[in-house]
Amino acid sequence: MKHLLSENDRNFLEGRVAEVEKQTGTQIVLATTKRSDSYNEIPWKAFSLGVSVSGLIVVLTGLFFPVWATNTTILLTVAWILAPGILLAFMTTVFSCVARLFLTKHRRETETLQYAQSLFLSKELFGTKERKAILLLISGFERQVVILPDTGIRKMSGPEAMDKLMAEMIVQLKNRSVRKAFEAGLNELQISLSLKGANESAANELTNKIISEDSK
């Protein structure tokens, strides 16, 4: 998956951001990243698992079906133990679905949240006049949604509304549609915030362009 959003998707969503911002008086930033961390330990975890399982099989085979130890059998045994580990480690670098098997839910959530917080600070989303910025981030590899509202948004909307916003986006993301996930989030923001502090004359303080780091 080279890009999480096509050019048409980006144009549509950027237009929707402008519409929702105008109706709610907020500053909305959408962001995507292919992954929130490099997870260099994943191939090693896969290698360890492959070697452990194949090693156990070799030991059990030797117990029940003993053979004379020769140079050839020793080399074959070493190859048999290492090959599954190497293959499994390689598969984690090629297939995201395999790599995700070695990533815990806690690590996935933690890394995505840290990435979103870093992005919020680096892009200075806290710098709006009324502190009414909100970041909606989708991380592709982790299949995670992170929502970071600034203080002004939190005053306008309680935790329940943010939880509902998160739930709406997650439903669409489970269907593998990043565009629909963002669209659902924008629709929910439009509904929940349109009657709370809307100011159509407010300046557009942050770009409507989607922040994309899909090349990671």
N, C-alpha and C positions, 0 to 999 in steps of 0.2 A: 504494500500500500504506500505509494509514493506521497500522495497528498491526502489529508483527511477531508478536504473540501475542494470542489472544482471551482473554476473561475466563476461560473454561473451561480453556484452556491454562495460564494463570497459576495458577489454583487447584490444578490437578493437579501442576504442577511445584513449587509451594511446599510441597505435601504431601510430595512425593518428597525435597525438600531436607531437611525435618525428619527423615524416615526415615533417609536416608543419613548425616546428621550424627550421629544417635544411634548408628548402627552403627560409625561410623569415628572418633568423637571429634573431628571436625573442624568448622570453620565454613565453609560453602559459600555463596557469593554469586553469583547469576546476574544478568546485566545485558544489556540490549539498547539499541541506539541506531540510529536510522534511517541516520545517516552520522556518521563520525568527524571530518569537516572539511567546510567549505563549498566548497572547491575552486573559488574564484572565477575561476581561470585557465582552466577548462575551456571556457566559451563563447568565450573569446578564441582559444583553440587551434583550436576548430571554425571560427570565423570566418576565421582565417588560412588554414586548409587550404582552405576553400571558395573564398576569394578567389584563392588561389594557383592552384588547379586551373582555375577559370573564366578567370583571367587568361591562363594558358598556352594554353587553348583559343582565346581571342580572338586572341592573338598568332599562333598557327599558322594560324588561319583567315585572318587578314589577309595572311599571307605567300603562302598558296596561292590565296586568292580575294580579291585586292585590290579595294576599292571607293573611290569618291570620298568624302572626308571632308566631312561637312556637320554642322550643329548637331544634326540629328536622329540621324545615325549615331553621333556622339560621345556623346549622351545615352543612346542604346540600348546602346552599348558599356559605359559606366560602370554602367548598370543591370544588364547581363548579368554583369559582374564582381562586383558587390556582392551581388546577390540570392542566389546560392548560399551565400555566407558568412553572410548574415543568417539564412537559412532553417536552415542547419546549426547555428548558434549557438542559435537558438530551440529546435530539437529537443533539444539537450542539457539545456535547462531543463525540458522536458516529459517526456522519455523517459529513464529511468535507464539503459536498455540502450545508448542512444546515448552518453550522457555517460561511461559506463565505458570506451568505446573510446578516450577521450582521457586515461585514467588509467593510468599505468604500474604494474606489479606492485610495484615497489620503493616507490613513493609510497603505494600502497594499504596495504601491510604496515606501513610506517613510521608513517603517520598513525593507523592502528588501534591499534598498539602504544602510541604516545604517549597516545592517548585512554584506553586501559586503565590505563596507569601513573598518569595524572592522576586517574582515578576511584578507583584503589586508595588513593591518598594522600588525596584529598578526603573519602572516606568512612571514612578511618582504619581500613582493614582490617588494618593492621599492629598494631592495639592489643589483640588478643586475648591472653589470659594466657599461652598456650603457643605463640603465633605459628603456629597451625595453621589459618589462613584461606586460602582459595583463591578466586580470581575467575575465572569463566567468562563471557567477553564475546562477543556476536555483534553485528557491525555489518552492517546490512542492505545499504546501497548498495555497500560494498566486498566483501560476501560473504566476510567474514573472521571467523575464530575466534581469540581470544587467551586464553591461560590463564596466570594469574599466581599462583603458589603462594608463600606466605610461607615463612620459613626452617624452621619446624616441619614443614611439608608436605614440603619438599625433603629433610629428614632421613629422613622416612618413605618417600619414594618417589623413585627415581632418574629421570634424564632419559628413559630408555627408556619408563617408565610414562607420563610426560607426553606423549611423542611418540605413544604408542598412544592415549591419551585424545584428543589433538588429531585424529588420523586418524579415529577413530570419529565424532567430531562433524562433521568436514568431509564425510564420506561422506553423512551425512543432510542437511547444509546444501546440498550440490550438488543434492539432490532438492527443494530449495525448502521444506524443513520445519524451521522454527526450533524448534518443540516437540520433534520427534524428535531434533534435534541435541543439545538440552539433555538430553533423556531418555537418549540414548546416553552422554553425558558423565557423568551421574549414575550410570548403571549401571556404567560403567567405574571410577569412583571407589569405588563400593560394593565391587566385586570386588578392586581393588588395595589398598585401604586398610583393609578391614574387619578384617584380622588384624594390623594394625600400629598399636598404640597406641589401640585403641578404649576409650572411657571413657563409658559410658552415663549416668553421674551428672554429667557435665560440664555446666556452665551454657550456655544458649544466648546467647552474647555478641553475636551479630549478627542482625539481622532476616532472616527467611526470605522477605520480600517481594522480588519481582524489581525491580531498579532498571531503570526504563524511561525513555528519553529519545527516544521515537519521534516527538516533535513537531518535531525539528530539521529 
